[in-house]
């Protein structure tokens, strides 16, 4: 492709664009990626809003050629007990030959005009410098909790190649947690939204964790197999947890990637214990959890560390191991929402956006 005299046009990705967009991904990523080679994953990531509708992806076109794309995930967003129309961005990429045309910011502006809230997680340093000039709020990197289960196996992942230290975990009173039962489930039910609405949906902001969203994101994922757990007290849903086991390329060490931890105070400990028991039984060496909230006492009480050098010794990416990336930034465009909305505490995890994805 070479630049011509045509003007940029912005369109929704229709069925007629699918093949060209997959070719575009092969060219910009310089390899076969799941988006270019796996039709099921492509359709899952850019799911049409209705049967026969366009995919959830905006394209920048020049003379009939795709020069940039900005996928998005339409979601219901809770903002201090309000519900607004939101979108997470996914695969915002411009062909290197056309990066002087301003297609990237123009694509993003097209998206922010369509939704009340636009959310971005895991963006590049270049994008992180650009978006505040477009009105985005930078909430910093997601906090990362890390728990070493098997120090000897974890040594292969550690930056210095030595077994990491393991924090002693003092015994905890379990009287309250005995009233909580935690079970594995295949799918989440409608009471997941009720749990969200009564807790994080009132106190802060984030993607509303409805059954529709959770099951699309985890139960129906076409590539990854997630472990889904519910915590219940007297039959009532009191917490949900989700994680998956990732085998590190070329090493074989197993890492547990926690992507959801939403629970009432009395249930969160039992939920974390179940995740750890399941991971230990499946030979997981290290567990981690990226989240905008950094007040999970139940994790720290069980030996997770957050914001400490010991946690930073482990890479963020494992397919293959890449030590250059150190964090996952989170930014939000809040449009016309009130100033008070801008300081709410967000619940954002690696499961939001497109950060927990096949490489």
Kinemage of the C-alpha trace (Angstrom):
@kinemage 1
@onewidth
@group {chain A} dominant
@subgroup {mainchain}
@vectorlist {calphas} color= white
{ca unk a 1} P 0.000 0.000 0.000
{ca unk a 2} L 1.214 3.495 -0.775
{ca unk a 3} L -0.360 6.802 0.202
{ca unk a 4} L -2.390 8.458 -2.518
{ca unk a 5} L -4.448 11.574 -2.913
{ca unk a 6} L -7.614 10.112 -1.388
{ca unk a 7} L -9.118 11.460 1.808
{ca unk a 8} L -9.410 9.346 4.942
{ca unk a 9} L -12.801 7.741 5.486
{ca unk a 10} L -14.028 6.078 8.670
{ca unk a 11} L -16.411 3.124 8.513
{ca unk a 12} L -17.696 0.309 10.701
{ca unk a 13} L -16.192 -3.087 9.896
{ca unk a 14} L -18.829 -4.907 7.874
{ca unk a 15} L -18.718 -8.520 6.759
{ca unk a 16} L -17.275 -7.326 3.469
{ca unk a 17} L -14.209 -5.986 5.314
{ca unk a 18} L -13.372 -9.123 7.316
{ca unk a 19} L -10.861 -10.660 4.903
{ca unk a 20} L -9.094 -7.341 4.285
{ca unk a 21} L -8.885 -6.637 8.024
{ca unk a 22} L -7.350 -10.046 8.711
{ca unk a 23} L -4.764 -9.360 5.986
{ca unk a 24} L -4.141 -5.953 7.565
{ca unk a 25} L -3.439 -7.616 10.926
{ca unk a 26} L -0.982 -10.036 9.298
{ca unk a 27} L 0.867 -7.110 7.753
{ca unk a 28} L 1.019 -4.780 10.755
{ca unk a 29} L 1.897 -7.550 13.217
{ca unk a 30} L 4.252 -9.187 10.678
{ca unk a 31} L 3.022 -12.666 11.586
{ca unk a 32} L -0.047 -14.851 11.803
{ca unk a 33} L -1.953 -13.656 14.840
{ca unk a 34} L -5.110 -15.172 16.337
{ca unk a 35} L -7.068 -12.257 14.870
{ca unk a 36} L -5.853 -13.087 11.378
{ca unk a 37} L -5.859 -16.882 11.577
{ca unk a 38} L -8.655 -17.836 13.984
{ca unk a 39} L -12.119 -16.916 12.691
{ca unk a 40} L -13.824 -17.904 15.954
{ca unk a 41} L -11.554 -15.616 17.957
{ca unk a 42} L -11.984 -12.772 15.444
{ca unk a 43} L -15.769 -13.023 15.710
{ca unk a 44} L -15.602 -13.261 19.508
{ca unk a 45} L -13.327 -10.238 19.889
{ca unk a 46} L -15.233 -8.032 17.445
{ca unk a 47} L -18.639 -9.530 18.150
{ca unk a 48} L -21.458 -8.036 16.090
{ca unk a 49} L -24.051 -6.234 18.165
{ca unk a 50} L -26.813 -8.200 16.392
{ca unk a 51} L -27.107 -10.994 13.841
{ca unk a 52} L -25.927 -9.704 10.465
{ca unk a 53} L -24.704 -6.436 11.984
{ca unk a 54} L -21.255 -4.921 11.556
{ca unk a 55} L -18.400 -6.035 13.777
{ca unk a 56} L -17.446 -3.805 16.714
{ca unk a 57} L -14.449 -2.294 14.979
{ca unk a 58} L -13.880 1.064 13.305
{ca unk a 59} L -11.691 1.253 10.212
{ca unk a 60} L -9.716 4.101 8.703
{ca unk a 61} L -9.815 3.722 4.918
{ca unk a 62} L -7.738 5.405 2.222
{ca unk a 63} L -8.623 4.715 -1.379
{ca unk a 64} L -10.260 1.422 -0.494
{ca unk a 65} L -7.333 0.226 1.661
{ca unk a 66} L -7.481 -0.270 5.427
{ca unk a 67} L -4.809 1.920 7.018
{ca unk a 68} L -5.918 1.645 10.654
{ca unk a 69} L -8.328 -0.096 12.992
{ca unk a 70} L -9.834 0.476 16.411
{ca unk a 71} L -11.819 -2.394 17.835
{ca unk a 72} L -14.134 -1.836 20.770
{ca unk a 73} L -16.168 -3.832 23.269
{ca unk a 74} L -19.528 -2.215 24.063
{ca unk a 75} L -20.304 -2.600 27.779
{ca unk a 76} L -22.604 -1.259 30.440
{ca unk a 77} L -20.527 0.886 32.812
{ca unk a 78} L -21.469 1.700 36.382
{ca unk a 79} L -20.385 5.144 37.531
{ca unk a 80} L -21.366 5.832 41.130
{ca unk a 81} L -24.706 3.931 40.908
{ca unk a 82} L -25.417 5.389 37.442
{ca unk a 83} L -25.418 3.201 34.354
{ca unk a 84} L -23.904 4.641 31.176
{ca unk a 85} L -22.968 3.373 27.718
{ca unk a 86} L -19.293 2.488 27.570
{ca unk a 87} L -16.712 0.829 25.348
{ca unk a 88} L -13.334 -0.788 25.942
{ca unk a 89} L -10.858 -0.339 23.114
{ca unk a 90} L -9.132 -3.312 21.488
{ca unk a 91} L -6.451 -3.524 18.793
{ca unk a 92} L -5.898 0.166 18.114
{ca unk a 93} L -3.291 0.022 15.383
{ca unk a 94} L -2.243 2.144 12.386
{ca unk a 95} L -0.131 0.884 9.508
{ca unk a 96} L 3.355 2.366 9.869
{ca unk a 97} L 3.199 3.837 6.337
{ca unk a 98} L 0.267 6.030 7.322
{ca unk a 99} L 1.143 7.197 10.812
{ca unk a 100} L 1.682 10.757 9.679
{ca unk a 101} L -1.948 11.181 8.607
{ca unk a 102} L -3.419 11.435 12.108
{ca unk a 103} L -5.655 8.410 11.586
{ca unk a 104} L -5.099 7.119 15.127
{ca unk a 105} L -6.496 10.143 17.002
{ca unk a 106} L -9.297 10.506 14.454
{ca unk a 107} L -10.371 6.890 14.962
{ca unk a 108} L -10.365 7.401 18.727
{ca unk a 109} L -12.423 10.566 18.372
{ca unk a 110} L -14.980 8.657 16.308
{ca unk a 111} L -15.332 6.203 19.196
{ca unk a 112} L -15.526 8.754 22.022
{ca unk a 113} L -18.365 10.505 20.186
{ca unk a 114} L -20.378 7.293 20.136
{ca unk a 115} L -20.228 6.358 23.839
{ca unk a 116} L -20.613 8.097 27.189
{ca unk a 117} L -17.384 6.544 28.496
{ca unk a 118} L -14.392 5.189 26.567
{ca unk a 119} L -11.921 2.984 28.471
{ca unk a 120} L -8.393 1.920 27.541
{ca unk a 121} L -6.098 -0.557 29.270
{ca unk a 122} L -2.603 -1.678 28.279
{ca unk a 123} L -1.735 1.110 25.857
{ca unk a 124} L 1.714 1.971 24.479
{ca unk a 125} L 3.918 4.788 25.780
{ca unk a 126} L 3.132 6.794 22.641
{ca unk a 127} L -0.621 6.421 23.149
{ca unk a 128} L -0.269 7.191 26.845
{ca unk a 129} L 1.322 10.520 25.984
{ca unk a 130} L -1.309 11.311 23.344
{ca unk a 131} L -4.599 10.489 25.056
{ca unk a 132} L -4.464 13.057 27.899
{ca unk a 133} L -4.326 15.726 25.188
{ca unk a 134} L -7.604 14.265 23.904
{ca unk a 135} L -9.280 14.558 27.303
{ca unk a 136} L -8.475 11.141 28.796
{ca unk a 137} L -7.763 10.736 32.513
{ca unk a 138} L -4.664 8.650 33.341
{ca unk a 139} L -5.316 6.422 36.362
{ca unk a 140} L -1.821 4.938 36.364
{ca unk a 141} L -0.818 1.290 36.139
{ca unk a 142} L -2.987 -1.476 37.516
{ca unk a 143} L -1.704 -2.839 40.805
{ca unk a 144} L -0.177 -6.298 40.484
{ca unk a 145} L -0.497 -8.896 43.211
{ca unk a 146} L 1.907 -11.860 43.021
{ca unk a 147} L 1.887 -15.069 45.039
{ca unk a 148} L 4.737 -17.612 44.809
{ca unk a 149} L 3.426 -21.146 45.356
{ca unk a 150} L 6.441 -23.195 44.210
{ca unk a 151} L 9.719 -21.232 44.690
{ca unk a 152} L 11.898 -23.744 42.824
{ca unk a 153} L 9.746 -23.697 39.679
{ca unk a 154} L 9.265 -19.941 39.964
{ca unk a 155} L 13.044 -19.458 39.808
{ca unk a 156} L 12.904 -19.971 36.016
{ca unk a 157} L 10.658 -16.895 35.781
{ca unk a 158} L 12.489 -14.685 38.239
{ca unk a 159} L 14.628 -11.918 36.781
{ca unk a 160} L 17.724 -13.072 38.686
{ca unk a 161} L 17.097 -16.782 38.095
{ca unk a 162} L 17.075 -17.574 41.818
{ca unk a 163} L 14.212 -19.003 43.849
{ca unk a 164} L 12.185 -16.104 45.238
{ca unk a 165} L 11.528 -15.743 48.918
{ca unk a 166} L 8.125 -16.786 50.210
{ca unk a 167} L 6.370 -14.700 52.829
{ca unk a 168} L 5.252 -16.550 55.950
{ca unk a 169} L 1.496 -16.674 56.221
{ca unk a 170} L 0.247 -16.592 59.815
{ca unk a 171} L -2.770 -18.732 60.725
{ca unk a 172} L -6.109 -16.992 60.346
{ca unk a 173} L -9.355 -17.405 62.269
{ca unk a 174} L -11.755 -19.224 59.971
{ca unk a 175} L -15.015 -19.108 61.927
{ca unk a 176} L -16.701 -16.624 59.577
{ca unk a 177} L -15.339 -18.292 56.437
{ca unk a 178} L -16.799 -21.677 57.403
{ca unk a 179} L -20.218 -20.251 56.584
{ca unk a 180} L -19.111 -19.660 52.988
{ca unk a 181} L -19.234 -22.408 50.364
{ca unk a 182} L -17.213 -22.055 47.155
{ca unk a 183} L -18.001 -24.160 44.097
{ca unk a 184} L -16.790 -24.362 40.508
{ca unk a 185} L -19.395 -23.413 37.897
{ca unk a 186} L -19.626 -23.607 34.126
{ca unk a 187} L -21.417 -20.266 33.759
{ca unk a 188} L -22.520 -17.375 35.925
{ca unk a 189} L -26.182 -16.674 36.644
{ca unk a 190} L -28.176 -13.467 36.742
{ca unk a 191} L -27.354 -12.911 40.418
{ca unk a 192} L -23.827 -11.850 39.372
{ca unk a 193} L -25.247 -8.483 38.335
{ca unk a 194} L -27.078 -8.234 41.673
{ca unk a 195} L -23.784 -8.792 43.514
{ca unk a 196} L -22.105 -6.092 41.433
{ca unk a 197} L -24.945 -3.605 41.843
{ca unk a 198} L -24.973 -4.007 45.625
{ca unk a 199} L -21.225 -3.588 46.041
{ca unk a 200} L -18.743 -2.227 43.497
{ca unk a 201} L -21.469 -0.764 41.302
{ca unk a 202} L -22.567 1.525 44.129
{ca unk a 203} L -19.214 2.389 45.690
{ca unk a 204} L -17.178 2.995 42.553
{ca unk a 205} L -17.040 2.528 38.803
{ca unk a 206} L -16.318 -0.174 36.267
{ca unk a 207} L -17.773 -2.587 33.737
{ca unk a 208} L -21.035 -3.913 35.160
{ca unk a 209} L -20.332 -7.583 35.877
{ca unk a 210} L -23.562 -8.987 34.461
{ca unk a 211} L -23.968 -12.639 33.499
{ca unk a 212} L -23.989 -11.570 29.856
{ca unk a 213} L -20.609 -9.851 30.150
{ca unk a 214} L -18.950 -12.456 32.387
{ca unk a 215} L -20.072 -15.432 30.315
{ca unk a 216} L -19.065 -13.790 27.031
{ca unk a 217} L -15.689 -12.852 28.484
{ca unk a 218} L -14.832 -16.139 30.214
{ca unk a 219} L -17.257 -19.041 29.714
{ca unk a 220} L -17.548 -18.530 25.941
{ca unk a 221} L -13.917 -17.665 25.187
{ca unk a 222} L -12.928 -19.558 22.004
{ca unk a 223} L -9.237 -20.010 22.925
{ca unk a 224} L -8.676 -19.896 26.705
{ca unk a 225} L -10.185 -22.176 29.327
{ca unk a 226} L -11.058 -20.213 32.471
{ca unk a 227} L -11.870 -21.631 35.897
{ca unk a 228} L -15.053 -20.029 37.271
{ca unk a 229} L -15.960 -20.059 40.971
{ca unk a 230} L -18.884 -18.797 43.030
{ca unk a 231} L -18.900 -18.156 46.769
{ca unk a 232} L -22.274 -18.469 48.487
{ca unk a 233} L -23.626 -17.873 51.973
{ca unk a 234} L -26.940 -19.543 52.797
{ca unk a 235} L -27.434 -20.069 49.060
{ca unk a 236} L -26.979 -16.381 48.215
{ca unk a 237} L -24.184 -15.337 45.831
{ca unk a 238} L -21.482 -13.536 47.839
{ca unk a 239} L -18.511 -13.605 45.479
{ca unk a 240} L -17.071 -14.647 42.128
{ca unk a 241} L -13.521 -15.521 41.126
{ca unk a 242} L -12.031 -16.368 37.737
{ca unk a 243} L -8.539 -17.457 36.764
{ca unk a 244} L -6.789 -19.446 34.074
{ca unk a 245} L -3.609 -21.493 33.945
{ca unk a 246} L -0.988 -20.341 31.437
{ca unk a 247} L 1.964 -22.532 30.495
{ca unk a 248} L 5.067 -20.419 29.845
{ca unk a 249} L 6.453 -20.912 26.352
{ca unk a 250} L 9.688 -22.941 26.091
{ca unk a 251} L 9.853 -23.535 29.867
{ca unk a 252} L 6.662 -25.339 30.844
{ca unk a 253} L 6.229 -23.529 34.155
{ca unk a 254} L 2.582 -22.854 34.965
{ca unk a 255} L 1.327 -19.411 35.947
{ca unk a 256} L -2.128 -18.727 37.363
{ca unk a 257} L -3.634 -15.517 35.955
{ca unk a 258} L -6.467 -14.259 38.189
{ca unk a 259} L -8.798 -11.978 36.205
{ca unk a 260} L -11.815 -11.533 38.503
{ca unk a 261} L -12.128 -11.259 42.280
{ca unk a 262} L -15.389 -9.677 43.363
{ca unk a 263} L -16.764 -10.629 46.774
{ca unk a 264} L -18.335 -9.422 49.962
{ca unk a 265} L -15.849 -8.989 52.848
{ca unk a 266} L -16.830 -12.238 54.611
{ca unk a 267} L -16.558 -14.289 51.408
{ca unk a 268} L -13.381 -13.012 49.756
{ca unk a 269} L -11.016 -15.044 51.951
{ca unk a 270} L -12.737 -18.347 51.237
{ca unk a 271} L -12.769 -17.507 47.536
{ca unk a 272} L -9.017 -16.775 47.480
{ca unk a 273} L -8.320 -19.982 49.430
{ca unk a 274} L -10.204 -21.996 46.811
{ca unk a 275} L -8.302 -20.378 43.944
{ca unk a 276} L -5.000 -21.187 45.676
{ca unk a 277} L -6.022 -24.770 46.425
{ca unk a 278} L -7.051 -25.322 42.796
{ca unk a 279} L -3.835 -23.746 41.490
{ca unk a 280} L -1.646 -25.779 43.847
{ca unk a 281} L -3.374 -29.017 42.806
{ca unk a 282} L -2.611 -28.138 39.161
{ca unk a 283} L 1.111 -27.452 39.724
{ca unk a 284} L 0.912 -23.672 39.351
{ca unk a 285} L 4.191 -22.046 40.414
{ca unk a 286} L 3.102 -18.398 40.579
{ca unk a 287} L -0.241 -16.593 40.652
{ca unk a 288} L -0.837 -12.956 39.769
{ca unk a 289} L -3.743 -10.526 39.651
{ca unk a 290} L -3.793 -7.122 37.950
{ca unk a 291} L -6.431 -4.799 39.375
{ca unk a 292} L -6.981 -1.059 39.800
{ca unk a 293} L -7.902 -1.698 43.425
{ca unk a 294} L -4.949 -2.112 45.786
{ca unk a 295} L -6.783 -2.878 49.022
{ca unk a 296} L -7.311 -6.646 48.846
{ca unk a 297} L -6.390 -7.494 52.425
{ca unk a 298} L -7.391 -11.112 51.865
{ca unk a 299} L -4.686 -11.483 49.208
{ca unk a 300} L -1.938 -9.974 51.392
{ca unk a 301} L -2.991 -12.161 54.316
{ca unk a 302} L -2.433 -15.195 52.094
{ca unk a 303} L 1.072 -14.281 50.982
{ca unk a 304} L 0.454 -12.149 47.892
{ca unk a 305} L 2.771 -9.163 47.539
{ca unk a 306} L 1.898 -5.926 45.768
{ca unk a 307} L 4.222 -3.076 44.774
{ca unk a 308} L 7.307 -4.802 46.159
{ca unk a 309} L 10.569 -5.717 44.386
{ca unk a 310} L 9.785 -9.418 44.743
{ca unk a 311} L 6.703 -8.998 42.537
{ca unk a 312} L 8.553 -6.937 39.922
{ca unk a 313} L 11.009 -9.763 39.235
{ca unk a 314} L 8.375 -11.654 37.301
{ca unk a 315} L 7.561 -10.689 33.698
{ca unk a 316} L 4.122 -9.485 32.651
{ca unk a 317} L 4.126 -11.472 29.378
{ca unk a 318} L 4.974 -15.158 29.051
{ca unk a 319} L 4.323 -16.021 25.353
{ca unk a 320} L 7.295 -15.716 25.117
{ca unk a 321} L 8.764 -14.173 28.264
{ca unk a 322} L 9.150 -10.429 27.732
{ca unk a 323} L 10.741 -8.414 30.547
{ca unk a 324} L 10.524 -5.050 28.778
{ca unk a 325} L 6.909 -4.467 29.687
{ca unk a 326} L 6.554 -3.555 33.345
{ca unk a 327} L 2.902 -2.615 33.819
{ca unk a 328} L -0.612 -2.255 32.426
{ca unk a 329} L -1.820 1.384 32.275
{ca unk a 330} L -5.496 2.315 32.586
{ca unk a 331} L -7.054 5.471 31.122
{ca unk a 332} L -10.634 6.693 30.697
{ca unk a 333} L -12.457 9.295 28.631
{ca unk a 334} L -15.397 10.423 30.747
{ca unk a 335} L -16.885 12.944 28.342
{ca unk a 336} L -19.591 15.027 29.942
{ca unk a 337} L -19.699 13.156 33.252
{ca unk a 338} L -19.418 15.285 36.372
{ca unk a 339} L -16.114 16.137 38.007
{ca unk a 340} L -17.151 14.006 40.974
{ca unk a 341} L -17.340 10.982 38.661
{ca unk a 342} L -13.695 11.428 37.753
{ca unk a 343} L -12.427 10.592 41.245
{ca unk a 344} L -14.447 7.415 41.813
{ca unk a 345} L -12.566 4.217 42.610
{ca unk a 346} L -12.519 1.972 39.574
{ca unk a 347} L -12.631 -1.808 39.474
{ca unk a 348} L -10.593 -2.690 36.388
{ca unk a 349} L -8.752 -5.982 35.864
{ca unk a 350} L -6.663 -7.661 33.200
{ca unk a 351} L -9.927 -9.224 32.024
{ca unk a 352} L -11.214 -5.849 30.859
{ca unk a 353} L -10.322 -4.591 27.384
{ca unk a 354} L -8.130 -7.022 25.444
{ca unk a 355} L -5.186 -7.548 27.794
{ca unk a 356} L -5.784 -11.213 28.672
{ca unk a 357} L -5.486 -12.506 25.151
{ca unk a 358} L -3.685 -15.120 23.051
{ca unk a 359} L -0.475 -13.696 21.564
